[in-house]
């Protein structure tokens, strides 16, 4: 019985998570949120770092360099890039290229995945796994929030005031959870690329430091 309950809980949790991400994807398709979510992560990076530093870092990461040119439209094949951007927009609407977690597989998502995997493997201190974990937890919290309203209705035997309280509680919970989900979804791609550049910057700083192998303290020791 215990194994059955654990298995049922695992399956129920997975289904609820997938339903939550499907709901989140539908919300993100609304014009109010779509424009914010499609903000180019590279534009945010450019406002944070010097242009030369970004160029130097991306020279070591050709995939990011190519994606940046594609997003900015400053390469020689801008017409093809615009056509690709148009296909990305169609994919957003038709959801023909959905990726994990309800993401749409466009150039921003591919850059995000590359940067995320790089820092996870070569700079774990800059990993954004905690952000992804928080997104999963928040998405899984939508169902318990709805059940809270049902519990209130069942406990109060469907009185008019219990309906008002239940709706208010569920609306408050979902507003907080969805607000946090949309905020984290907007920033996770930017944070992955930002952290990759931070890792590059710090490695460059370490290489520029003078050698400490023959310091006076070492000789005294």
MOBEL-V372802 format. One line per field, one symbol per residue. psi: psi as a letter, one per 20 degrees, with the letter a starting at -180 (. if undefined). A space follows every 10 residues. Layout:
psi=???
This chain:
psi=hghgggghhg gggggggghg hgghghhiip hhhghhhjpp hhghghihqq hhgggggihi nhghghhghg hhkjrilhgh ghhghghggg hggikilpaq jjqpnahggh gggghghghh himhhjqkhh ghghgggghi igghgghghh ggghhjllrh hhgggggggg ggghggghgh ghghhhihgg hghghghggg ghhhgghiqq pjhlqhhghh .
